[in-house]
């Protein structure tokens, strides 16, 4: 994650994954204190330089205006490629599916994203759905789909019963 991230996409999804008891490590491309697009500060657990991609089975990138900086960071692209090549999941929401495209893993995959980034999604089969799952690629459209996206991550990784438990505990009954 980098500064100028979209807070709803980051915090809601992190919260949902932690509610499901998934181990979540927030890694920053620079410093550990990050300021989102709407002035909310999040403290990362570590920096990207201290991450070993083999320790993770999923990478998640939130969107926001700072996505272009994340997308141009070679370390991020390498970690995305390494986790995906090892059979892990690559997940991104809003503008961040462009990070997956830049890493070269969206070729022929159906993906959704924030409208207007079409030119940065080369190789992907573009969708207008709130959330798309294509194999080990999970994408979300925007902040408005963050809860659905987070629960979809949980369902994809841990199964339907884990997702159903979250839906019940969070009263997200419209997802049924």
Buried (B, 14 or more C-beta within 10 A) or exposed (E): BBBBBBBBBBBBBBBBBEBBEBEBEBBBBBEEEBBBBEEEEBEBEEBBEEBEBEEBBBBBBBBBEBBBBBBEBEBBBEBBBBBBEEEBBBBBBBBBBBBBBBBEBBEEBBBBBBEEBEEBBEEBEBBEBBBBBBEBBBBBBBBEBBBBBBBBBBBBBBEEEBBBBBBEEBEBEEBE
